[in-house]
Amino acid sequence: MQLFAPGRLLERVDSAPTPPRAGEILVRVRACGVCRTDIHIVDGELPALAHPVVPGHEIVGVVEQTGADVERFRVGDRVGVPWLGWTCGRCAYCRSGRENLCDDARFTGYHLRGGYADHAVADARYCFLLPAGYDDARAAPLLCAGLIGWRALRAAGDAQRVGIYGFGAAAHIVAQVARHEGRKVFAFTRPGDAAGQRFALSLGAAWAGASTDAPPEPLDAALLFAPVGALVPAALRAVAKGGTVVCAGIHMSDVPSFPYSILWGERRIVSVANLTRADGEAFLALAPAARVRTTVETIALERANEALARLREGRVEGALVLTTG
């Protein structure tokens, strides 16, 4: 399913799989999660690309062929292909353990052909073996929603009272991790989203309300997954002095001006960008230990436009996952 220009619907294209080059693997895609970043790409909200683009960066599949010099994987291995698809390995960011900030990084489903397809080719160095306890569809959201949620929670430090704004795919995973670590979770949804609030409470949230509500007690940190800039000052008002507001999306609407008084008191605003391979290894080991369960709904690959529309409108509980075959 390819995007030929921003703002257009994806179109089905039939083509033969591309053979893997040295260091690459050819993956037979079984499942691919639908992420809000895919919407930003399709809607043209991220920097322009050379089209066509095959979106999708929460890929679960089986290695069908290996290129020369691939030693990590064998034919038949089940692997996950995440957003980070390649980095230069030479710049100051890469050499200091911050490959997520590499200026020349290439991302799956954005610069590289993604998982809205029967097959995908990936650099083997950036792929992961997946925990055995998750079937293909339930493993897919771990590869971005889970990883970004994990990195956002780490950015919150040792915060005990954690607010989560936008209770979608990432939030429903990170809430479980936070509870596993003994933290108290406060969930914020769109106003009127009673179903989303019930869902949050079912996953262990201590409180759930609208994004316009004040929490019942001050927060130590707030994680923002909704791409709404107006939530930044709202979250600043909700965190106690010394608290952190973590902006976890790759794109957000403009942040409105706000009085310095709600930032004062050593509150801080930070962003989370992409992921590192170390994030992936750590989180994929933690997820089964923390008994993280993903709530998913599967939908056929050919209905990718419908899946994107539903996610855009907020009509999803947990995560949507495209399946092939």
C-alpha positions as CSV (number, residue, x, y, z in Angstrom):
1,M,0.0,0.0,0.0
2,Q,1.8,3.1,-1.3
3,L,1.5,6.8,-0.8
4,F,2.1,8.7,-4.1
5,A,1.6,12.2,-2.7
6,P,0.8,13.8,0.7
7,G,-2.8,14.0,1.5
8,R,-3.8,11.2,-0.9
9,L,-5.2,7.8,-0.1
10,L,-2.8,4.8,-0.2
11,E,-3.0,2.7,-3.3
12,R,-2.4,-1.0,-3.8
13,V,0.6,-1.8,-6.0
14,D,1.7,-5.3,-6.9
15,S,5.4,-5.9,-7.3
16,A,8.0,-8.6,-6.7
17,P,10.0,-8.5,-3.4
18,T,13.4,-6.8,-3.6
19,P,16.3,-9.2,-2.8
20,P,18.3,-8.3,0.3
21,R,21.8,-6.8,-0.2
22,A,24.8,-7.4,2.0
23,G,23.8,-6.9,5.7
24,E,20.1,-6.9,4.9
25,I,17.2,-9.4,5.5
26,L,14.1,-10.0,3.5
27,V,11.1,-10.3,5.9
28,R,7.8,-11.8,5.0
29,V,5.5,-9.4,6.8
30,R,2.8,-11.0,9.0
31,A,1.6,-7.9,10.9
32,C,2.3,-4.2,11.0
33,G,1.0,-1.8,13.6
34,V,-0.7,1.4,12.6
35,C,1.0,4.4,14.3
36,R,0.1,8.0,14.5
37,T,3.4,8.8,12.8
38,D,2.0,7.1,9.8
39,I,-0.8,9.7,9.8
40,H,1.7,12.5,10.0
41,I,3.6,11.0,7.0
42,V,0.4,10.4,4.9
43,D,-1.0,13.9,5.7
44,G,2.3,15.6,4.9
45,E,2.9,17.0,8.4
46,L,6.6,15.8,8.4
47,P,9.3,17.1,6.0
48,A,8.7,16.3,2.4
49,L,10.0,13.0,1.0
50,A,10.6,11.4,-2.3
51,H,7.4,9.5,-3.2
52,P,6.1,6.9,-3.4
53,V,6.3,5.9,0.3
54,V,5.3,2.6,1.8
55,P,4.4,3.4,5.4
56,G,4.6,1.2,8.5
57,H,7.3,0.8,11.1
58,E,5.9,-1.7,13.6
59,I,6.7,-4.8,11.5
60,V,6.5,-8.4,12.7
61,G,7.5,-11.1,10.2
62,V,9.7,-14.0,9.4
63,V,13.1,-13.9,7.8
64,E,12.7,-15.3,4.2
65,Q,16.1,-14.6,2.9
66,T,19.4,-13.2,4.2
67,G,22.0,-11.1,2.4
68,A,25.7,-11.6,2.7
69,D,27.4,-11.0,6.0
70,V,24.2,-11.4,8.1
71,E,25.0,-13.4,11.2
72,R,22.3,-12.4,13.7
73,F,19.4,-14.0,12.0
74,R,18.6,-17.1,10.1
75,V,15.8,-18.0,7.6
76,G,12.7,-18.7,9.6
77,D,13.5,-16.4,12.6
78,R,10.6,-14.2,13.7
79,V,11.8,-10.6,13.8
80,G,10.6,-7.1,14.5
81,V,11.5,-4.1,12.4
82,P,11.2,-0.7,14.2
83,W,11.2,2.9,13.2
84,L,15.0,3.4,13.4
85,G,16.2,1.7,10.2
86,W,19.8,3.0,9.8
87,T,22.3,5.5,11.3
88,C,25.7,6.7,10.1
89,G,27.6,5.3,13.1
90,R,30.2,8.0,12.8
91,C,28.7,11.3,14.0
92,A,29.0,12.7,17.6
93,Y,25.5,11.5,18.4
94,C,26.1,7.9,17.2
95,R,29.5,7.7,19.0
96,S,28.0,8.9,22.3
97,G,25.1,6.4,22.5
98,R,22.5,8.9,21.0
99,E,22.0,7.3,17.6
100,N,18.3,8.4,17.8
101,L,19.5,11.9,17.1
102,C,21.8,11.1,14.1
103,D,21.3,13.8,11.5
104,D,21.6,11.2,8.7
105,A,19.3,8.6,10.2
106,R,16.9,6.8,8.0
107,F,13.5,5.6,9.2
108,T,11.4,2.6,8.3
109,G,8.2,3.6,6.5
110,Y,9.5,7.1,5.9
111,H,12.8,7.0,4.1
112,L,12.8,3.2,3.8
113,R,10.0,1.0,2.5
114,G,7.9,0.0,5.4
115,G,5.6,-2.7,6.5
116,Y,2.3,-1.9,4.8
117,A,3.3,-4.7,2.4
118,D,3.7,-8.4,2.0
119,H,7.5,-8.1,2.2
120,A,10.0,-5.7,3.6
121,V,13.8,-5.4,3.4
122,A,15.6,-4.2,6.5
123,D,19.1,-3.7,7.8
124,A,19.7,-6.7,10.1
125,R,21.6,-4.6,12.6
126,Y,18.4,-2.6,13.4
127,C,16.0,-5.5,13.8
128,F,15.1,-7.4,16.9
129,L,14.2,-11.0,17.9
130,L,10.7,-10.8,19.6
131,P,9.5,-12.3,22.9
132,A,7.8,-15.7,22.4
133,G,4.9,-14.8,24.6
134,Y,3.3,-12.5,22.0
135,D,1.6,-13.5,18.8
136,D,2.3,-11.5,15.7
137,A,-0.4,-8.9,16.0
138,R,0.1,-8.4,19.8
139,A,3.9,-8.0,19.2
140,A,3.6,-5.3,16.6
141,P,2.7,-2.3,18.9
142,L,5.7,-3.1,21.1
143,L,7.9,-1.9,18.3
144,C,7.0,1.8,18.4
145,A,4.1,2.4,20.8
146,G,5.9,0.4,23.4
147,L,9.4,1.7,22.7
148,I,8.4,5.4,22.6
149,G,6.4,4.9,25.7
150,W,9.4,3.3,27.4
151,R,11.7,6.1,26.4
152,A,9.2,8.7,27.5
153,L,8.9,7.1,30.9
154,R,12.7,7.0,31.3
155,A,12.7,10.7,30.5
156,A,10.4,11.2,33.5
157,G,13.1,9.9,35.8
158,D,11.8,8.5,39.1
159,A,8.5,10.3,39.0
160,Q,5.9,8.5,41.1
161,R,2.7,10.3,40.1
162,V,2.6,10.0,36.3
163,G,0.0,11.7,34.1
164,I,-0.6,10.3,30.6
165,Y,-2.3,12.6,28.1
166,G,-3.8,10.8,25.1
167,F,-4.6,7.2,26.0
168,G,-3.9,5.4,22.8
169,A,-1.5,2.7,21.8
170,A,1.6,4.0,23.5
171,A,-0.2,5.0,26.6
172,H,-1.9,1.7,27.2
173,I,1.5,0.0,27.1
174,V,3.4,2.5,29.2
175,A,0.7,2.6,31.8
176,Q,1.3,-1.1,32.5
177,V,5.0,-0.6,32.7
178,A,4.6,2.3,35.1
179,R,2.3,0.2,37.3
180,H,4.8,-2.6,37.2
181,E,7.4,-0.2,38.5
182,G,5.1,0.9,41.4
183,R,4.2,4.3,40.0
184,K,0.7,5.8,40.2
185,V,-0.9,6.5,36.8
186,F,-3.4,9.3,36.0
187,A,-5.0,9.0,32.5
188,F,-6.2,12.0,30.5
189,T,-8.5,11.4,27.4
190,R,-10.4,13.5,25.0
191,P,-13.4,15.2,26.8
192,G,-16.4,12.9,26.7
193,D,-14.4,9.7,26.0
194,A,-15.9,7.6,28.8
195,A,-14.9,4.4,27.1
196,G,-11.2,5.5,27.0
197,Q,-11.4,6.4,30.6
198,R,-12.8,3.0,31.5
199,F,-10.1,1.4,29.5
200,A,-7.4,3.3,31.4
201,L,-8.9,2.3,34.7
202,S,-9.0,-1.4,33.6
203,L,-5.2,-1.2,33.1
204,G,-4.5,0.1,36.6
205,A,-4.8,3.8,36.3
206,A,-5.7,5.4,39.7
207,W,-7.8,8.1,38.1
208,A,-9.1,8.9,34.6
209,G,-10.6,12.1,33.3
210,A,-10.7,14.6,30.5
211,S,-7.6,16.4,29.3
212,T,-9.3,19.6,30.4
213,D,-9.6,18.3,34.0
214,A,-7.2,18.9,36.8
215,P,-5.9,15.7,38.4
216,P,-6.9,14.9,42.0
217,E,-3.4,15.5,43.1
218,P,-0.3,17.2,41.6
219,L,1.8,15.1,39.2
220,D,5.5,14.5,39.3
221,A,5.6,14.0,35.5
222,A,3.3,14.2,32.5
223,L,3.7,12.2,29.3
224,L,2.1,13.7,26.3
225,F,1.2,11.3,23.5
226,A,-1.6,13.4,21.9
227,P,-0.1,15.7,19.3
228,V,-1.9,18.8,20.7
229,G,0.3,21.7,21.6
230,A,-2.3,23.2,24.0
231,L,-1.8,20.2,26.3
232,V,1.7,21.5,27.2
233,P,0.5,24.4,29.3
234,A,-2.3,22.2,30.7
235,A,0.3,19.6,31.8
236,L,2.6,22.3,33.3
237,R,-0.3,23.4,35.4
238,A,-0.9,19.8,36.5
239,V,2.7,19.0,37.6
240,A,4.2,19.9,40.9
241,K,7.3,22.0,41.3
242,G,10.3,20.1,40.0
243,G,8.0,18.1,37.6
244,T,8.7,17.2,34.0
245,V,6.5,17.4,31.0
246,V,7.6,14.9,28.3
247,C,6.4,15.5,24.7
248,A,6.6,12.1,23.2
249,G,5.3,12.6,19.6
250,I,7.3,13.2,16.5
251,H,4.9,16.0,15.5
252,M,2.7,18.4,17.5
253,S,0.5,21.4,16.8
254,D,2.0,24.7,17.9
255,V,2.3,25.3,21.6
256,P,0.4,28.4,22.7
257,S,2.1,31.0,24.8
258,F,1.7,30.6,28.5
259,P,2.7,32.5,31.7
260,Y,6.1,31.9,33.0
261,S,4.6,31.2,36.4
262,I,3.5,27.7,35.4
263,L,7.1,26.9,34.3
264,W,8.8,28.5,37.3
265,G,9.6,26.2,40.2
266,E,12.1,24.1,38.2
267,R,9.5,22.5,36.1
268,R,10.8,21.5,32.7
269,I,9.7,20.5,29.3
270,V,11.6,17.8,27.3
271,S,11.0,15.9,24.1
272,V,11.6,12.3,23.1
273,A,13.0,11.7,19.6
274,N,12.9,8.3,18.0
275,L,14.7,5.3,19.8
276,T,18.0,3.6,20.1
277,R,18.7,-0.1,19.6
278,A,19.5,-0.2,23.3
279,D,16.0,1.0,24.0
280,G,14.6,-1.9,22.0
281,E,16.7,-4.6,23.7
282,A,15.8,-3.3,27.1
283,F,12.1,-2.9,26.5
284,L,11.6,-6.1,24.7
285,A,13.2,-7.9,27.6
286,L,11.1,-6.0,30.1
287,A,7.7,-6.4,28.4
288,P,7.1,-10.1,29.2
289,A,8.7,-9.7,32.7
290,A,6.2,-6.9,33.4
291,R,3.4,-9.0,31.9
292,V,2.5,-6.2,29.5
293,R,-0.5,-7.2,27.4
294,T,-1.3,-5.3,24.2
295,T,-4.9,-4.7,23.2
296,V,-5.2,-4.9,19.4
297,E,-7.7,-5.1,16.6
298,T,-6.5,-6.6,13.4
299,I,-7.5,-5.4,10.0
300,A,-6.5,-6.6,6.5
301,L,-3.7,-4.8,4.8
302,E,-5.9,-3.8,1.9
303,R,-8.0,-1.7,4.3
304,A,-5.1,0.4,5.5
305,N,-6.9,3.7,4.5
306,E,-9.8,2.7,6.8
307,A,-7.4,1.9,9.6
308,L,-5.7,5.3,9.2
309,A,-9.0,7.1,9.2
310,R,-10.1,5.4,12.4
311,L,-6.9,6.3,14.2
312,R,-7.1,9.9,12.9
313,E,-10.6,10.2,14.4
314,G,-9.7,8.5,17.7
315,R,-11.9,5.5,17.1
316,V,-9.5,2.9,18.5
317,E,-9.0,1.1,21.8
318,G,-5.4,0.1,22.2
319,A,-3.8,-0.4,18.7
320,L,-4.8,-1.3,15.2
321,V,-2.7,-3.8,13.4
322,L,-2.6,-4.6,9.7
323,T,-2.3,-8.3,8.8
324,T,-1.4,-10.0,5.5
325,G,-2.3,-13.3,3.9
